[in-house]
Amino acid sequence: MSDYPGGPQRRDDESRLQPGDPQLPPMGWYPDPADARLERYWDGQRWTRNTRVPPSRTAADRPPAAAGPMAPGGYPGTDSLERPGRYAAGFDARPMPYRTQAGFATGGGPTTDDGVRLAGWWSRLAALIVDYLLLTVVQVFALMLFGQRLVAGIEAWEADVLTAVSAGNTDIPLSPADPRYGITTLWIVYNVALLVAQFCYATLMMRFKAATIGQLLMGLRVVRAGHGRERFGLRWSTSLLRNAGWLFCQVFSLFSQLSTLGFVLTAANGLWPLFNPRRQALHDLLARTQVISVRP
């Protein structure tokens, strides 16, 4: 009998255990029954095509790459080509899809350590835009609550900006927080309240759904780095740390003297996935998270 992880040691056990049985071993890397030099990833129901050299082995010990797919009989739980056992993968020469939270997706592009495709930069940007549109609606209601004084100050600032631009004047007020509008304190309190609301929104969504509304609509999910197959929300500590990194970049925009620094940090954070091989933004690096795609 094959020695796959958690597999029965007696042939009569196999007839009693079916996929989904609580005795199935958990997801993870196990010794590859077809090649003792490698480890193969078990997705909780069956073996996948994802293999790796055990971390304990040195580079000099690594075996040469396989020339092609293994025969079905070489998989654990397969007694023969005619009678697959309960763990048989039953694959053929076609590329094997990997499981995502929304279905199956063929491989292509960078993946997590356990083989799930990482989200593209454009899909992450689209999700961010959706979230900002939703938050803009909240912002409009918040402005109504803060009263006409704040609205009047913002309108005066906008009028001065338009006048300065049309006249070619370089003395443009950076924000309504400029003392000339008399709403400096009110403007800071208003923006702090917005940032706190955004932080709470993102933290709670990622804790319980592992994604914001925009990310859910775009088929994205935030997971711990290298754990793309997880099907639950982030831990509180991870969600808080990830969104605290994002909040740090936004805080500088509250002060006109530091708004340029805030813009640079926000831009660097947003563009970082384009150059990072694991497609992580700065706040992903801080919290050790990755964003995956759950769509085919």
C-alpha positions in Angstrom: 0.0 0.0 0.0 1.3 3.5 -0.8 2.6 5.7 2.0 0.8 8.9 1.1 0.1 11.3 4.0 -2.7 10.2 6.3 -3.4 7.3 4.0 -4.7 4.0 5.4 -2.2 1.4 6.2 -4.6 -1.5 5.5 -6.4 -2.1 2.2 -9.8 -2.6 4.0 -9.6 0.9 5.5 -9.7 2.3 2.0 -13.2 1.1 1.3 -14.6 2.9 4.3 -13.0 6.3 3.8 -14.3 8.6 1.1 -13.3 12.2 0.0 -14.4 14.7 2.5 -13.9 12.3 5.4 -12.5 14.0 8.5 -9.7 11.6 8.4 -8.3 13.1 5.3 -5.0 14.8 5.9 -4.8 18.6 6.0 -3.4 20.7 3.1 0.3 20.9 2.9 3.6 19.6 1.5 4.3 15.9 2.0 7.0 13.4 0.7 6.2 12.6 -2.9 5.3 8.9 -3.0 6.4 8.8 -6.7 9.8 10.4 -6.0 11.4 10.3 -2.6 13.7 13.2 -3.5 10.7 15.7 -3.8 7.7 16.9 -1.9 4.3 17.2 -3.4 1.4 19.5 -2.4 -1.8 17.9 -1.0 -4.9 20.1 -1.4 -7.0 18.4 1.2 -8.7 16.0 -1.3 -6.1 14.9 -3.8 -2.5 15.4 -4.9 -1.7 18.3 -7.2 1.1 18.7 -9.8 3.0 21.2 -7.6 6.3 19.7 -6.4 9.4 21.1 -4.8 12.7 20.1 -3.4 12.5 19.8 0.4 13.9 22.9 2.1 16.4 20.8 4.0 18.1 19.6 0.9 21.0 21.6 -0.7 21.1 22.9 -4.2 23.6 20.3 -5.1 21.2 17.5 -4.2 18.3 18.7 -6.3 17.1 16.2 -8.9 16.8 17.1 -12.6 13.5 18.3 -13.8 11.0 15.7 -14.8 10.7 15.0 -18.5 7.0 14.8 -18.5 3.9 14.0 -16.4 3.9 10.9 -14.2 1.8 7.9 -15.1 -1.5 7.8 -13.2 -0.5 4.6 -11.5 2.4 6.5 -9.9 0.1 8.6 -7.7 -0.7 7.7 -4.2 -3.9 5.8 -3.6 -3.8 4.2 -7.1 -3.6 0.4 -6.9 -3.5 0.1 -10.6 -4.5 1.9 -13.8 -7.9 0.2 -13.6 -8.8 0.8 -9.9 -7.9 4.2 -8.5 -7.9 4.5 -4.7 -9.6 7.3 -2.7 -6.6 9.7 -3.3 -6.1 9.1 -7.0 -5.7 12.2 -9.1 -6.6 10.5 -12.4 -4.9 13.2 -14.6 -3.7 13.0 -18.1 -1.2 14.8 -20.2 -3.3 18.1 -20.2 -2.2 20.9 -17.8 -3.9 20.3 -14.5 -5.9 23.2 -13.1 -5.4 24.3 -9.6 -8.3 24.9 -7.2 -9.2 28.5 -6.2 -12.0 29.8 -4.0 -14.2 30.5 -6.9 -13.5 27.4 -9.1 -10.7 26.3 -11.2 -8.1 28.4 -13.0 -5.3 27.3 -15.4 -1.8 28.3 -14.5 -0.1 31.3 -15.9 2.0 34.1 -14.5 3.4 34.4 -10.9 1.8 32.2 -8.3 1.9 31.8 -4.5 4.1 29.1 -3.1 1.2 26.6 -3.2 0.4 27.3 -6.8 -2.5 29.9 -6.8 -2.3 32.7 -9.4 -1.5 36.2 -8.1 -3.7 39.1 -8.9 -2.6 41.5 -11.7 -1.9 45.1 -11.1 -4.8 46.4 -13.2 -7.3 44.3 -11.4 -6.0 45.6 -8.0 -6.3 49.2 -9.3 -9.9 48.5 -10.5 -10.8 47.2 -7.1 -9.2 50.3 -5.4 -11.3 52.6 -7.7 -14.5 50.7 -6.8 -13.7 51.1 -3.1 -13.0 54.8 -3.4 -16.3 55.3 -5.3 -18.1 53.6 -2.5 -16.3 55.7 0.1 -17.0 58.9 -1.8 -20.7 58.3 -1.2 -20.0 58.0 2.5 -17.9 61.2 2.3 -20.8 63.1 0.8 -23.0 62.1 3.7 -20.2 63.0 6.1 -20.0 66.5 4.6 -23.7 67.0 5.1 -23.3 66.1 8.8 -20.4 68.4 9.3 -22.5 71.4 8.1 -22.4 74.3 5.8 -19.3 75.9 7.3 -17.0 73.2 6.0 -18.7 73.0 2.7 -18.4 76.8 2.3 -14.6 76.7 3.0 -14.1 73.9 0.5 -16.0 75.8 -2.2 -13.9 78.9 -1.5 -10.7 76.9 -1.8 -11.8 75.4 -5.1 -12.7 78.8 -6.5 -9.3 80.2 -5.5 -7.6 77.2 -7.2 -9.5 77.7 -10.4 -8.8 81.5 -10.4 -5.0 80.9 -9.8 -4.8 78.3 -12.6 -6.7 80.4 -15.2 -4.4 83.4 -14.3 -1.2 81.4 -14.4 -0.5 82.2 -10.8 1.8 79.7 -9.0 0.6 80.7 -5.6 -2.1 78.0 -5.3 -3.4 77.0 -1.9 -2.6 73.3 -1.4 -5.8 72.4 0.6 -8.8 73.9 2.4 -6.6 73.5 5.6 -5.0 76.8 4.6 -5.7 79.3 7.5 -7.2 81.8 5.1 -10.4 79.7 4.9 -10.9 79.5 8.6 -11.7 75.7 8.6 -8.2 74.3 9.4 -9.2 72.4 12.5 -12.6 71.3 11.1 -10.9 70.1 7.9 -8.4 68.0 9.9 -11.1 66.5 12.1 -13.2 65.7 9.1 -10.3 63.9 7.3 -9.2 62.0 10.4 -12.7 60.7 10.7 -12.7 59.6 7.1 -9.4 57.8 7.4 -10.5 56.0 10.6 -13.7 55.0 8.8 -11.7 53.7 5.8 -9.3 51.8 8.1 -12.1 50.2 10.0 -13.9 49.2 6.8 -10.8 47.6 5.2 -9.8 45.9 8.5 -13.2 44.4 9.1 -13.7 43.2 5.5 -10.3 41.5 5.4 -10.8 39.9 8.8 -14.1 38.3 7.9 -14.0 38.2 4.0 -10.3 38.5 3.2 -11.2 41.2 0.7 -12.9 44.6 0.4 -16.1 45.0 -1.6 -14.0 46.2 -4.6 -11.7 43.2 -4.4 -14.7 40.8 -4.1 -16.2 42.3 -7.2 -12.9 41.9 -9.1 -12.4 38.3 -7.9 -9.5 39.1 -5.6 -8.6 37.8 -2.2 -5.9 38.8 0.4 -4.1 35.8 1.9 -1.0 35.2 4.0 2.1 35.1 1.8 2.5 31.7 0.2 -0.9 30.4 1.4 -3.1 31.0 -1.6 -5.4 28.1 -0.8 -6.7 29.4 2.5 -10.4 29.9 2.5 -10.9 32.1 5.5 -10.3 35.8 6.5 -7.0 37.2 7.7 -6.1 37.1 11.4 -6.8 40.3 13.3 -3.1 41.0 13.7 -2.5 40.6 10.0 -5.5 42.7 8.9 -4.6 45.5 11.4 -1.0 45.5 10.4 -1.7 45.5 6.6 -4.2 48.4 6.8 -2.0 50.3 9.3 0.7 50.3 6.6 -1.8 51.8 4.1 -3.0 54.3 6.7 0.6 55.5 7.4 0.9 56.7 3.8 -2.5 58.5 3.9 -1.9 60.4 7.1 0.6 62.8 5.5 -2.1 64.1 3.2 -3.7 65.8 6.2 -1.0 68.4 6.4 -0.3 70.8 3.5 3.4 70.9 4.3 3.7 67.1 4.1 1.1 66.4 1.3 3.9 65.9 -1.2 5.5 63.3 0.9 2.2 61.6 1.4 1.7 61.6 -2.4 5.1 60.0 -3.0 4.6 57.3 -0.4 1.1 56.5 -1.7 2.4 56.3 -5.3 5.4 54.1 -4.3 3.0 51.8 -2.4 0.7 51.5 -5.3 3.4 50.9 -7.9 5.5 48.5 -5.9 3.7 45.3 -7.1 4.8 46.1 -10.7 8.4 45.5 -9.7 8.1 43.0 -6.9 8.3 39.4 -8.1 5.7 38.3 -5.6 3.4 41.3 -6.6 3.4 42.7 -3.1 2.8 46.3 -2.2 4.7 47.9 0.6 1.8 47.2 3.1 1.8 43.6 1.8 5.5 43.3 2.6 4.8 44.8 6.1 2.0 42.3 6.9 3.4 39.4 4.8 0.4 39.1 2.6 -0.3 38.6 -1.1 -3.4 39.3 -3.3 -4.6 36.3 -5.4 -7.1 35.9 -8.2 -9.9 33.5 -7.5 -11.4 33.7 -11.0 -10.5 31.3 -13.9 
